[in-house]
Amino acid sequence: MQAPFSRFVVPIEKEGSDPTLAFLPSAVVLVGNILGLLVGFAVGVLGYVAVVAIITGKQRNGK
């Protein structure tokens, strides 16, 4: 049976290979998580601004 995440794991370095490749998957996951958090935060802020603009617009127009 193959381990569930074995396709994301780079084998331990062999002679002549670049040792930095062993950290590549974790770096990609970390960057993806950070980008996901930033996008989620931006969407949340834009949604909040839109709701506040709609509410204040209705108050100013007297509706």
C-alpha positions, 0 to 999 in steps of 0.5 A: 500500500502506498502512503497517502502523501508519498507523491508530495514527498521528495526522496532523501537526497542522493549523491550529487543531488541538490539538498534544497529540493527536499524542502520544495514541497513544504515551501510550495504548501507554505506559499499556497497557504499564505496566498490563500489567507491573503486572498481570503482576507481581501475577499472578507474586507471587500465584502465588509466594505460593500455591506457598509457602503450599501447600509450607509447609502440607504441611510443617506438616501433616506430609504 
